[in-house]
Amino acid sequence: MDKQTEITNVLTEKDVPDEGRRNMMKMAGAGMVALGVASLTTSKAFAQSPIKLSDEWDKKFAKSDMVDHKKVTFKNRYGITLAADLYQPKNASGKLPAIVVGGPFGAVKEQSSGLYAQTMAERGFVTLAFDPSYTGESDGEPRNIASPDINTEDFSAAVDCIGMQGNVDRERIGMIGICGWGGMALNAVAVDKRVKAVVASTMYDMTRVMSKGYNDSVTLEQRTQGLEQLSQQRWEDAGKAAPAYQAPYNVLKGGEPQFMVDYHDYYMTPRGYHPRAVNSGNAWSQTTPLSFMNMPLLTYISEISPRPVLFIHGEKAHSLYMGKTAYENAAEPKEMMIIPGASHVDLYDQVDVIPFDKLTSFFKQHLA
């Protein structure tokens, strides 16, 4: 593995058409950049009754006959009830290592995080894939709101839950964060010393991309204009006693950059579409970016050490630069695995691309 692999064709602002630049953040794993606030059309919020769990297997992957599955709920420190899927290897005995899985940003546990969780359960781990606060089957009103603080806490609350399972060894708990939840997972592990090893797969730093745009291309003037618009939007929301929402995500109009086409091909087709996912034609609230634009998420990433970090990214992922920066700022022990030819979205569900053997060996070594 070459930890120093360099990719020179990372997407820059000039590569994105004007329409794509205005809307670049209204898609999976991104949210909304300051410059993109110009598109403030309101769409209907996705209605969701609190904690009404579906009884059907509505995942975007086949159910494994090697794993026992059940739905569970638990509360975070803020009193929000989260819904999750608990996967356990069949016929296992004794105390087992465990892994909490979250992400991508704007997805639900029936998509990528559930696939990772079930696959790792097949390999001997008790796993938990959860819906973050305000999304999916989890509680929280209004719907489809994100927060760097609350969503970081969601990870630690998931650790609470999995550690309460009778067959879990609390001294052998790991974490996987996918896409925007990769950054959240790293942030959680920096402060939650119960987690012994962490993987960030195809990660985004959501606070960086929302405050600075892709490849840090947003100027101070553009950032200020975006914050002015978001601040005025608060008056509108206050007057209506309800948040306005962005336009539906991942609906293509033509001329979008390839990574947005990739998101559409996952979230808006049978491959990955799920009606509860923010990214599947729903949307975050217009003011969701505010807290992200004012909070550097990975300030204390070096404090994960001496616990190990594994970064996994696609060679052709538009988000690779964020993974490289996080890798550079993390302290040893750390490792970066770059998958040749892989895009950002390939690591969501392509089981021949996701390095599950590497994930297994990493956690078996560090959760021994």
Contacts in CASP RR format, 6 or more apart in sequence:
PFRMAT RR
TARGET T0000
AUTHOR 0000-0000-0000
METHOD contacts of the structure
MODEL  1
MDKQTEITNVLTEKDVPDEGRRNMMKMAGAGMVALGVASLTTSKAFAQSP
IKLSDEWDKKFAKSDMVDHKKVTFKNRYGITLAADLYQPKNASGKLPAIV
VGGPFGAVKEQSSGLYAQTMAERGFVTLAFDPSYTGESDGEPRNIASPDI
NTEDFSAAVDCIGMQGNVDRERIGMIGICGWGGMALNAVAVDKRVKAVVA
STMYDMTRVMSKGYNDSVTLEQRTQGLEQLSQQRWEDAGKAAPAYQAPYN
VLKGGEPQFMVDYHDYYMTPRGYHPRAVNSGNAWSQTTPLSFMNMPLLTY
ISEISPRPVLFIHGEKAHSLYMGKTAYENAAEPKEMMIIPGASHVDLYDQ
VDVIPFDKLTSFFKQHLA
1 335 0 8 1.000
1 336 0 8 1.000
1 337 0 8 1.000
1 338 0 8 1.000
2 338 0 8 1.000
3 327 0 8 1.000
3 335 0 8 1.000
3 336 0 8 1.000
5 315 0 8 1.000
5 336 0 8 1.000
5 338 0 8 1.000
7 315 0 8 1.000
7 316 0 8 1.000
7 320 0 8 1.000
7 338 0 8 1.000
10 215 0 8 1.000
10 318 0 8 1.000
10 320 0 8 1.000
10 321 0 8 1.000
11 214 0 8 1.000
11 215 0 8 1.000
11 257 0 8 1.000
11 259 0 8 1.000
11 318 0 8 1.000
12 214 0 8 1.000
12 215 0 8 1.000
12 217 0 8 1.000
13 21 0 8 1.000
13 214 0 8 1.000
13 215 0 8 1.000
13 217 0 8 1.000
15 257 0 8 1.000
16 24 0 8 1.000
16 214 0 8 1.000
16 257 0 8 1.000
17 255 0 8 1.000
17 256 0 8 1.000
17 257 0 8 1.000
19 253 0 8 1.000
19 254 0 8 1.000
19 255 0 8 1.000
19 256 0 8 1.000
20 255 0 8 1.000
20 256 0 8 1.000
20 257 0 8 1.000
20 260 0 8 1.000
21 35 0 8 1.000
21 36 0 8 1.000
22 35 0 8 1.000
22 36 0 8 1.000
22 38 0 8 1.000
22 39 0 8 1.000
23 36 0 8 1.000
23 39 0 8 1.000
23 247 0 8 1.000
23 256 0 8 1.000
23 260 0 8 1.000
24 30 0 8 1.000
24 33 0 8 1.000
24 36 0 8 1.000
24 213 0 8 1.000
24 214 0 8 1.000
24 257 0 8 1.000
24 260 0 8 1.000
25 31 0 8 1.000
25 32 0 8 1.000
25 33 0 8 1.000
25 36 0 8 1.000
25 209 0 8 1.000
25 210 0 8 1.000
25 213 0 8 1.000
25 289 0 8 1.000
26 32 0 8 1.000
26 36 0 8 1.000
26 39 0 8 1.000
26 246 0 8 1.000
26 247 0 8 1.000
26 249 0 8 1.000
26 250 0 8 1.000
26 283 0 8 1.000
27 249 0 8 1.000
27 250 0 8 1.000
27 259 0 8 1.000
27 260 0 8 1.000
27 263 0 8 1.000
27 264 0 8 1.000
27 279 0 8 1.000
28 104 0 8 1.000
28 105 0 8 1.000
28 106 0 8 1.000
28 107 0 8 1.000
28 179 0 8 1.000
28 249 0 8 1.000
28 250 0 8 1.000
28 263 0 8 1.000
28 266 0 8 1.000
28 267 0 8 1.000
28 279 0 8 1.000
28 345 0 8 1.000
29 104 0 8 1.000
29 105 0 8 1.000
29 106 0 8 1.000
29 107 0 8 1.000
29 179 0 8 1.000
29 180 0 8 1.000
29 204 0 8 1.000
29 206 0 8 1.000
29 263 0 8 1.000
29 279 0 8 1.000
30 105 0 8 1.000
30 204 0 8 1.000
30 206 0 8 1.000
30 209 0 8 1.000
30 210 0 8 1.000
31 105 0 8 1.000
31 146 0 8 1.000
31 206 0 8 1.000
31 209 0 8 1.000
31 210 0 8 1.000
31 284 0 8 1.000
31 288 0 8 1.000
31 289 0 8 1.000
32 210 0 8 1.000
32 246 0 8 1.000
32 284 0 8 1.000
32 286 0 8 1.000
32 288 0 8 1.000
32 289 0 8 1.000
33 209 0 8 1.000
33 210 0 8 1.000
33 212 0 8 1.000
33 213 0 8 1.000
33 214 0 8 1.000
33 218 0 8 1.000
33 289 0 8 1.000
34 210 0 8 1.000
34 211 0 8 1.000
34 213 0 8 1.000
34 218 0 8 1.000
34 222 0 8 1.000
34 223 0 8 1.000
34 225 0 8 1.000
34 226 0 8 1.000
34 227 0 8 1.000
34 289 0 8 1.000
34 293 0 8 1.000
35 213 0 8 1.000
35 218 0 8 1.000
35 222 0 8 1.000
35 223 0 8 1.000
35 225 0 8 1.000
35 226 0 8 1.000
36 226 0 8 1.000
37 225 0 8 1.000
37 226 0 8 1.000
37 229 0 8 1.000
37 230 0 8 1.000
37 286 0 8 1.000
37 289 0 8 1.000
38 229 0 8 1.000
39 246 0 8 1.000
39 247 0 8 1.000
40 229 0 8 1.000
40 233 0 8 1.000
40 244 0 8 1.000
40 246 0 8 1.000
40 286 0 8 1.000
41 246 0 8 1.000
41 247 0 8 1.000
42 244 0 8 1.000
42 245 0 8 1.000
42 286 0 8 1.000
43 245 0 8 1.000
43 246 0 8 1.000
43 247 0 8 1.000
43 248 0 8 1.000
43 282 0 8 1.000
43 283 0 8 1.000
44 245 0 8 1.000
45 142 0 8 1.000
45 143 0 8 1.000
45 144 0 8 1.000
45 242 0 8 1.000
45 243 0 8 1.000
45 245 0 8 1.000
45 282 0 8 1.000
45 285 0 8 1.000
46 143 0 8 1.000
46 144 0 8 1.000
46 276 0 8 1.000
46 278 0 8 1.000
46 282 0 8 1.000
47 143 0 8 1.000
48 136 0 8 1.000
48 137 0 8 1.000
48 143 0 8 1.000
48 276 0 8 1.000
50 81 0 8 1.000
50 139 0 8 1.000
50 140 0 8 1.000
50 141 0 8 1.000
51 73 0 8 1.000
51 81 0 8 1.000
51 83 0 8 1.000
51 137 0 8 1.000
51 138 0 8 1.000
51 139 0 8 1.000
52 137 0 8 1.000
53 71 0 8 1.000
53 73 0 8 1.000
53 83 0 8 1.000
53 137 0 8 1.000
54 137 0 8 1.000
57 63 0 8 1.000
58 110 0 8 1.000
58 274 0 8 1.000
59 110 0 8 1.000
59 111 0 8 1.000
59 114 0 8 1.000
59 115 0 8 1.000
60 110 0 8 1.000
60 111 0 8 1.000
60 115 0 8 1.000
60 271 0 8 1.000
60 272 0 8 1.000
60 273 0 8 1.000
60 274 0 8 1.000
60 349 0 8 1.000
61 114 0 8 1.000
61 115 0 8 1.000
61 118 0 8 1.000
61 349 0 8 1.000
63 69 0 8 1.000
63 118 0 8 1.000
64 118 0 8 1.000
64 119 0 8 1.000
64 121 0 8 1.000
64 122 0 8 1.000
65 90 0 8 1.000
66 89 0 8 1.000
66 90 0 8 1.000
66 121 0 8 1.000
66 122 0 8 1.000
67 87 0 8 1.000
67 88 0 8 1.000
67 89 0 8 1.000
67 90 0 8 1.000
67 118 0 8 1.000
67 121 0 8 1.000
67 122 0 8 1.000
68 87 0 8 1.000
68 88 0 8 1.000
68 89 0 8 1.000
68 90 0 8 1.000
69 85 0 8 1.000
69 86 0 8 1.000
69 87 0 8 1.000
69 88 0 8 1.000
69 118 0 8 1.000
70 85 0 8 1.000
70 86 0 8 1.000
71 83 0 8 1.000
71 84 0 8 1.000
71 85 0 8 1.000
71 86 0 8 1.000
72 83 0 8 1.000
72 84 0 8 1.000
72 85 0 8 1.000
72 86 0 8 1.000
72 128 0 8 1.000
72 161 0 8 1.000
73 81 0 8 1.000
73 82 0 8 1.000
73 83 0 8 1.000
73 84 0 8 1.000
74 81 0 8 1.000
74 82 0 8 1.000
74 84 0 8 1.000
74 157 0 8 1.000
74 158 0 8 1.000
74 160 0 8 1.000
74 161 0 8 1.000
75 81 0 8 1.000
75 82 0 8 1.000
75 157 0 8 1.000
76 82 0 8 1.000
76 133 0 8 1.000
76 150 0 8 1.000
76 153 0 8 1.000
76 154 0 8 1.000
76 156 0 8 1.000
76 157 0 8 1.000
77 153 0 8 1.000
77 156 0 8 1.000
77 157 0 8 1.000
78 133 0 8 1.000
78 150 0 8 1.000
78 153 0 8 1.000
80 133 0 8 1.000
80 134 0 8 1.000
80 138 0 8 1.000
80 139 0 8 1.000
80 140 0 8 1.000
80 150 0 8 1.000
81 138 0 8 1.000
81 139 0 8 1.000
82 130 0 8 1.000
82 131 0 8 1.000
82 132 0 8 1.000
82 133 0 8 1.000
82 138 0 8 1.000
82 139 0 8 1.000
82 154 0 8 1.000
82 157 0 8 1.000
82 158 0 8 1.000
82 161 0 8 1.000
83 109 0 8 1.000
83 130 0 8 1.000
83 131 0 8 1.000
83 136 0 8 1.000
83 137 0 8 1.000
83 138 0 8 1.000
83 139 0 8 1.000
84 109 0 8 1.000
84 128 0 8 1.000
84 129 0 8 1.000
84 130 0 8 1.000
84 131 0 8 1.000
84 158 0 8 1.000
84 161 0 8 1.000
85 109 0 8 1.000
85 114 0 8 1.000
85 117 0 8 1.000
85 128 0 8 1.000
85 129 0 8 1.000
85 130 0 8 1.000
86 126 0 8 1.000
86 127 0 8 1.000
86 128 0 8 1.000
86 162 0 8 1.000
86 165 0 8 1.000
87 114 0 8 1.000
87 117 0 8 1.000
87 118 0 8 1.000
87 120 0 8 1.000
87 121 0 8 1.000
87 126 0 8 1.000
87 127 0 8 1.000
87 128 0 8 1.000
87 129 0 8 1.000
88 96 0 8 1.000
88 121 0 8 1.000
88 126 0 8 1.000
88 127 0 8 1.000
88 167 0 8 1.000
89 96 0 8 1.000
89 121 0 8 1.000
89 122 0 8 1.000
89 123 0 8 1.000
89 124 0 8 1.000
89 125 0 8 1.000
89 126 0 8 1.000
92 124 0 8 1.000
92 167 0 8 1.000
94 167 0 8 1.000
95 166 0 8 1.000
95 167 0 8 1.000
95 168 0 8 1.000
95 169 0 8 1.000
95 172 0 8 1.000
96 124 0 8 1.000
96 125 0 8 1.000
96 126 0 8 1.000
96 167 0 8 1.000
96 168 0 8 1.000
96 169 0 8 1.000
96 172 0 8 1.000
97 124 0 8 1.000
97 125 0 8 1.000
97 126 0 8 1.000
97 168 0 8 1.000
97 169 0 8 1.000
97 172 0 8 1.000
97 173 0 8 1.000
97 174 0 8 1.000
97 363 0 8 1.000
97 364 0 8 1.000
97 367 0 8 1.000
98 125 0 8 1.000
98 126 0 8 1.000
98 127 0 8 1.000
98 128 0 8 1.000
98 162 0 8 1.000
98 163 0 8 1.000
98 165 0 8 1.000
98 168 0 8 1.000
98 169 0 8 1.000
98 172 0 8 1.000
98 173 0 8 1.000
98 174 0 8 1.000
99 117 0 8 1.000
99 120 0 8 1.000
99 125 0 8 1.000
99 126 0 8 1.000
99 127 0 8 1.000
99 128 0 8 1.000
99 173 0 8 1.000
99 174 0 8 1.000
99 175 0 8 1.000
99 176 0 8 1.000
99 363 0 8 1.000
100 127 0 8 1.000
100 128 0 8 1.000
100 130 0 8 1.000
100 155 0 8 1.000
100 158 0 8 1.000
100 159 0 8 1.000
100 162 0 8 1.000
100 173 0 8 1.000
100 174 0 8 1.000
100 175 0 8 1.000
100 176 0 8 1.000
100 195 0 8 1.000
101 113 0 8 1.000
101 114 0 8 1.000
101 116 0 8 1.000
101 117 0 8 1.000
101 120 0 8 1.000
101 127 0 8 1.000
101 128 0 8 1.000
101 129 0 8 1.000
101 130 0 8 1.000
101 175 0 8 1.000
101 176 0 8 1.000
101 177 0 8 1.000
101 178 0 8 1.000
102 109 0 8 1.000
102 113 0 8 1.000
102 129 0 8 1.000
102 130 0 8 1.000
102 132 0 8 1.000
102 155 0 8 1.000
102 158 0 8 1.000
102 176 0 8 1.000
102 177 0 8 1.000
102 178 0 8 1.000
102 181 0 8 1.000
102 182 0 8 1.000
102 184 0 8 1.000
102 185 0 8 1.000
103 112 0 8 1.000
103 113 0 8 1.000
103 132 0 8 1.000
103 177 0 8 1.000
103 178 0 8 1.000
103 179 0 8 1.000
103 180 0 8 1.000
103 181 0 8 1.000
103 182 0 8 1.000
104 111 0 8 1.000
104 112 0 8 1.000
104 113 0 8 1.000
104 178 0 8 1.000
104 179 0 8 1.000
104 180 0 8 1.000
104 181 0 8 1.000
104 202 0 8 1.000
104 279 0 8 1.000
104 348 0 8 1.000
105 146 0 8 1.000
105 179 0 8 1.000
105 180 0 8 1.000
105 181 0 8 1.000
105 204 0 8 1.000
105 206 0 8 1.000
106 135 0 8 1.000
106 146 0 8 1.000
106 277 0 8 1.000
106 278 0 8 1.000
106 279 0 8 1.000
106 284 0 8 1.000
107 113 0 8 1.000
107 178 0 8 1.000
107 179 0 8 1.000
107 267 0 8 1.000
107 274 0 8 1.000
107 277 0 8 1.000
107 278 0 8 1.000
107 279 0 8 1.000
108 131 0 8 1.000
108 135 0 8 1.000
108 136 0 8 1.000
108 137 0 8 1.000
108 274 0 8 1.000
108 276 0 8 1.000
108 277 0 8 1.000
109 117 0 8 1.000
109 129 0 8 1.000
109 130 0 8 1.000
109 131 0 8 1.000
109 136 0 8 1.000
109 137 0 8 1.000
110 274 0 8 1.000
110 276 0 8 1.000
110 277 0 8 1.000
111 272 0 8 1.000
111 274 0 8 1.000
111 277 0 8 1.000
111 348 0 8 1.000
111 349 0 8 1.000
112 178 0 8 1.000
112 179 0 8 1.000
112 348 0 8 1.000
112 349 0 8 1.000
113 129 0 8 1.000
113 130 0 8 1.000
113 176 0 8 1.000
113 177 0 8 1.000
113 178 0 8 1.000
113 181 0 8 1.000
114 129 0 8 1.000
115 348 0 8 1.000
115 349 0 8 1.000
115 351 0 8 1.000
116 127 0 8 1.000
116 129 0 8 1.000
116 176 0 8 1.000
116 178 0 8 1.000
116 201 0 8 1.000
116 354 0 8 1.000
116 359 0 8 1.000
117 127 0 8 1.000
117 128 0 8 1.000
117 129 0 8 1.000
118 127 0 8 1.000
118 129 0 8 1.000
119 351 0 8 1.000
119 354 0 8 1.000
119 356 0 8 1.000
120 127 0 8 1.000
120 176 0 8 1.000
120 356 0 8 1.000
120 359 0 8 1.000
120 360 0 8 1.000
120 363 0 8 1.000
121 127 0 8 1.000
123 356 0 8 1.000
123 360 0 8 1.000
125 363 0 8 1.000
125 367 0 8 1.000
126 162 0 8 1.000
126 165 0 8 1.000
126 167 0 8 1.000
126 168 0 8 1.000
127 162 0 8 1.000
128 158 0 8 1.000
128 161 0 8 1.000
128 162 0 8 1.000
130 138 0 8 1.000
130 154 0 8 1.000
130 158 0 8 1.000
131 137 0 8 1.000
131 138 0 8 1.000
131 276 0 8 1.000
132 138 0 8 1.000
132 146 0 8 1.000
132 151 0 8 1.000
132 154 0 8 1.000
132 181 0 8 1.000
133 139 0 8 1.000
133 140 0 8 1.000
133 145 0 8 1.000
133 147 0 8 1.000
133 150 0 8 1.000
133 151 0 8 1.000
133 154 0 8 1.000
134 140 0 8 1.000
134 141 0 8 1.000
134 142 0 8 1.000
134 143 0 8 1.000
134 144 0 8 1.000
134 145 0 8 1.000
134 146 0 8 1.000
134 150 0 8 1.000
135 143 0 8 1.000
135 144 0 8 1.000
135 146 0 8 1.000
135 276 0 8 1.000
135 278 0 8 1.000
136 276 0 8 1.000
136 277 0 8 1.000
137 276 0 8 1.000
142 242 0 8 1.000
142 243 0 8 1.000
142 285 0 8 1.000
144 245 0 8 1.000
144 278 0 8 1.000
144 282 0 8 1.000
144 283 0 8 1.000
144 284 0 8 1.000
144 285 0 8 1.000
144 288 0 8 1.000
145 243 0 8 1.000
145 284 0 8 1.000
145 285 0 8 1.000
145 288 0 8 1.000
146 206 0 8 1.000
146 284 0 8 1.000
146 288 0 8 1.000
146 292 0 8 1.000
147 291 0 8 1.000
148 184 0 8 1.000
148 187 0 8 1.000
148 206 0 8 1.000
148 207 0 8 1.000
148 291 0 8 1.000
148 292 0 8 1.000
148 295 0 8 1.000
148 297 0 8 1.000
149 291 0 8 1.000
149 295 0 8 1.000
151 181 0 8 1.000
151 184 0 8 1.000
152 184 0 8 1.000
152 187 0 8 1.000
152 188 0 8 1.000
152 297 0 8 1.000
153 188 0 8 1.000
154 184 0 8 1.000
155 175 0 8 1.000
155 181 0 8 1.000
155 184 0 8 1.000
155 185 0 8 1.000
155 188 0 8 1.000
155 189 0 8 1.000
155 192 0 8 1.000
156 188 0 8 1.000
156 191 0 8 1.000
156 192 0 8 1.000
159 173 0 8 1.000
159 175 0 8 1.000
159 192 0 8 1.000
159 194 0 8 1.000
159 195 0 8 1.000
162 168 0 8 1.000
162 173 0 8 1.000
163 170 0 8 1.000
163 173 0 8 1.000
170 194 0 8 1.000
171 196 0 8 1.000
172 196 0 8 1.000
172 367 0 8 1.000
172 368 0 8 1.000
173 194 0 8 1.000
173 195 0 8 1.000
173 196 0 8 1.000
173 367 0 8 1.000
174 195 0 8 1.000
174 196 0 8 1.000
174 197 0 8 1.000
174 198 0 8 1.000
174 363 0 8 1.000
174 367 0 8 1.000
175 185 0 8 1.000
175 188 0 8 1.000
175 189 0 8 1.000
175 195 0 8 1.000
175 197 0 8 1.000
175 198 0 8 1.000
175 199 0 8 1.000
176 185 0 8 1.000
176 198 0 8 1.000
176 199 0 8 1.000
176 201 0 8 1.000
176 359 0 8 1.000
177 183 0 8 1.000
177 184 0 8 1.000
177 185 0 8 1.000
177 198 0 8 1.000
177 199 0 8 1.000
177 200 0 8 1.000
177 201 0 8 1.000
177 203 0 8 1.000
178 201 0 8 1.000
178 202 0 8 1.000
178 203 0 8 1.000
178 347 0 8 1.000
178 348 0 8 1.000
179 201 0 8 1.000
179 202 0 8 1.000
179 203 0 8 1.000
179 204 0 8 1.000
179 319 0 8 1.000
179 344 0 8 1.000
179 348 0 8 1.000
180 203 0 8 1.000
180 204 0 8 1.000
180 205 0 8 1.000
180 206 0 8 1.000
182 200 0 8 1.000
182 201 0 8 1.000
182 203 0 8 1.000
182 204 0 8 1.000
183 200 0 8 1.000
183 203 0 8 1.000
183 204 0 8 1.000
183 205 0 8 1.000
183 206 0 8 1.000
183 297 0 8 1.000
183 298 0 8 1.000
183 326 0 8 1.000
184 206 0 8 1.000
184 297 0 8 1.000
185 198 0 8 1.000
185 199 0 8 1.000
185 200 0 8 1.000
186 198 0 8 1.000
186 200 0 8 1.000
186 203 0 8 1.000
186 297 0 8 1.000
186 298 0 8 1.000
186 301 0 8 1.000
186 304 0 8 1.000
186 309 0 8 1.000
186 326 0 8 1.000
186 330 0 8 1.000
187 297 0 8 1.000
187 298 0 8 1.000
187 300 0 8 1.000
187 301 0 8 1.000
188 195 0 8 1.000
189 195 0 8 1.000
189 198 0 8 1.000
189 304 0 8 1.000
189 307 0 8 1.000
189 309 0 8 1.000
190 298 0 8 1.000
190 300 0 8 1.000
190 301 0 8 1.000
190 303 0 8 1.000
190 304 0 8 1.000
191 300 0 8 1.000
191 303 0 8 1.000
195 307 0 8 1.000
196 307 0 8 1.000
196 366 0 8 1.000
196 367 0 8 1.000
197 307 0 8 1.000
197 308 0 8 1.000
197 309 0 8 1.000
197 310 0 8 1.000
197 362 0 8 1.000
197 363 0 8 1.000
197 366 0 8 1.000
197 367 0 8 1.000
198 304 0 8 1.000
198 307 0 8 1.000
198 308 0 8 1.000
198 309 0 8 1.000
198 310 0 8 1.000
199 309 0 8 1.000
199 310 0 8 1.000
199 311 0 8 1.000
199 312 0 8 1.000
199 359 0 8 1.000
199 362 0 8 1.000
199 363 0 8 1.000
200 309 0 8 1.000
200 310 0 8 1.000
200 311 0 8 1.000
200 312 0 8 1.000
200 323 0 8 1.000
200 326 0 8 1.000
201 312 0 8 1.000
201 313 0 8 1.000
201 347 0 8 1.000
201 354 0 8 1.000
202 312 0 8 1.000
202 313 0 8 1.000
202 314 0 8 1.000
202 317 0 8 1.000
202 319 0 8 1.000
202 344 0 8 1.000
202 345 0 8 1.000
202 347 0 8 1.000
202 348 0 8 1.000
203 311 0 8 1.000
203 313 0 8 1.000
203 319 0 8 1.000
203 322 0 8 1.000
203 323 0 8 1.000
203 326 0 8 1.000
204 319 0 8 1.000
204 322 0 8 1.000
205 297 0 8 1.000
205 298 0 8 1.000
205 322 0 8 1.000
205 323 0 8 1.000
205 325 0 8 1.000
205 326 0 8 1.000
206 292 0 8 1.000
206 297 0 8 1.000
207 292 0 8 1.000
207 293 0 8 1.000
207 295 0 8 1.000
207 296 0 8 1.000
207 297 0 8 1.000
207 298 0 8 1.000
208 216 0 8 1.000
208 296 0 8 1.000
208 297 0 8 1.000
208 298 0 8 1.000
208 322 0 8 1.000
208 325 0 8 1.000
209 322 0 8 1.000
210 289 0 8 1.000
210 292 0 8 1.000
210 293 0 8 1.000
211 218 0 8 1.000
211 223 0 8 1.000
211 292 0 8 1.000
211 293 0 8 1.000
211 294 0 8 1.000
212 218 0 8 1.000
212 223 0 8 1.000
214 318 0 8 1.000
215 321 0 8 1.000
223 293 0 8 1.000
227 290 0 8 1.000
227 293 0 8 1.000
230 286 0 8 1.000
230 287 0 8 1.000
230 289 0 8 1.000
230 290 0 8 1.000
233 244 0 8 1.000
233 286 0 8 1.000
233 287 0 8 1.000
234 287 0 8 1.000
236 244 0 8 1.000
237 243 0 8 1.000
237 244 0 8 1.000
237 286 0 8 1.000
237 287 0 8 1.000
243 285 0 8 1.000
243 286 0 8 1.000
243 287 0 8 1.000
244 285 0 8 1.000
244 286 0 8 1.000
245 283 0 8 1.000
245 284 0 8 1.000
245 285 0 8 1.000
245 286 0 8 1.000
246 283 0 8 1.000
246 284 0 8 1.000
246 285 0 8 1.000
246 286 0 8 1.000
247 283 0 8 1.000
248 281 0 8 1.000
248 282 0 8 1.000
248 283 0 8 1.000
249 267 0 8 1.000
249 278 0 8 1.000
249 279 0 8 1.000
249 280 0 8 1.000
249 281 0 8 1.000
249 282 0 8 1.000
249 283 0 8 1.000
250 260 0 8 1.000
250 263 0 8 1.000
250 264 0 8 1.000
250 267 0 8 1.000
250 268 0 8 1.000
250 279 0 8 1.000
250 280 0 8 1.000
250 281 0 8 1.000
251 264 0 8 1.000
251 268 0 8 1.000
251 281 0 8 1.000
252 260 0 8 1.000
252 261 0 8 1.000
252 264 0 8 1.000
256 264 0 8 1.000
257 318 0 8 1.000
258 318 0 8 1.000
259 318 0 8 1.000
259 319 0 8 1.000
259 343 0 8 1.000
259 344 0 8 1.000
259 345 0 8 1.000
262 343 0 8 1.000
262 344 0 8 1.000
262 345 0 8 1.000
263 279 0 8 1.000
263 345 0 8 1.000
265 271 0 8 1.000
265 345 0 8 1.000
266 272 0 8 1.000
266 345 0 8 1.000
266 348 0 8 1.000
266 349 0 8 1.000
267 273 0 8 1.000
267 277 0 8 1.000
267 279 0 8 1.000
267 280 0 8 1.000
267 281 0 8 1.000
268 280 0 8 1.000
268 281 0 8 1.000
271 349 0 8 1.000
272 280 0 8 1.000
272 349 0 8 1.000
273 280 0 8 1.000
274 280 0 8 1.000
278 284 0 8 1.000
298 326 0 8 1.000
298 329 0 8 1.000
301 326 0 8 1.000
301 329 0 8 1.000
301 330 0 8 1.000
302 329 0 8 1.000
302 330 0 8 1.000
302 331 0 8 1.000
303 331 0 8 1.000
304 330 0 8 1.000
304 331 0 8 1.000
305 330 0 8 1.000
305 331 0 8 1.000
305 332 0 8 1.000
305 333 0 8 1.000
305 334 0 8 1.000
306 331 0 8 1.000
306 332 0 8 1.000
306 333 0 8 1.000
307 366 0 8 1.000
308 333 0 8 1.000
308 334 0 8 1.000
308 335 0 8 1.000
308 362 0 8 1.000
308 366 0 8 1.000
309 327 0 8 1.000
309 330 0 8 1.000
309 333 0 8 1.000
309 334 0 8 1.000
309 335 0 8 1.000
310 334 0 8 1.000
310 335 0 8 1.000
310 336 0 8 1.000
310 337 0 8 1.000
310 358 0 8 1.000
310 359 0 8 1.000
310 362 0 8 1.000
311 323 0 8 1.000
311 326 0 8 1.000
311 327 0 8 1.000
311 330 0 8 1.000
311 334 0 8 1.000
311 335 0 8 1.000
311 336 0 8 1.000
311 337 0 8 1.000
312 336 0 8 1.000
312 337 0 8 1.000
312 339 0 8 1.000
312 347 0 8 1.000
312 354 0 8 1.000
312 355 0 8 1.000
312 358 0 8 1.000
312 359 0 8 1.000
313 319 0 8 1.000
313 320 0 8 1.000
313 323 0 8 1.000
313 324 0 8 1.000
313 336 0 8 1.000
313 337 0 8 1.000
313 338 0 8 1.000
313 339 0 8 1.000
313 342 0 8 1.000
313 347 0 8 1.000
314 320 0 8 1.000
314 338 0 8 1.000
314 339 0 8 1.000
314 341 0 8 1.000
314 342 0 8 1.000
314 343 0 8 1.000
314 344 0 8 1.000
314 346 0 8 1.000
314 347 0 8 1.000
315 338 0 8 1.000
315 339 0 8 1.000
315 340 0 8 1.000
315 341 0 8 1.000
315 342 0 8 1.000
316 341 0 8 1.000
316 342 0 8 1.000
316 343 0 8 1.000
317 342 0 8 1.000
317 343 0 8 1.000
317 344 0 8 1.000
317 347 0 8 1.000
318 343 0 8 1.000
318 344 0 8 1.000
319 344 0 8 1.000
320 338 0 8 1.000
323 336 0 8 1.000
324 336 0 8 1.000
327 334 0 8 1.000
327 336 0 8 1.000
335 362 0 8 1.000
337 355 0 8 1.000
337 358 0 8 1.000
339 346 0 8 1.000
339 347 0 8 1.000
339 353 0 8 1.000
339 355 0 8 1.000
342 350 0 8 1.000
342 353 0 8 1.000
346 353 0 8 1.000
346 354 0 8 1.000
347 353 0 8 1.000
347 354 0 8 1.000
END
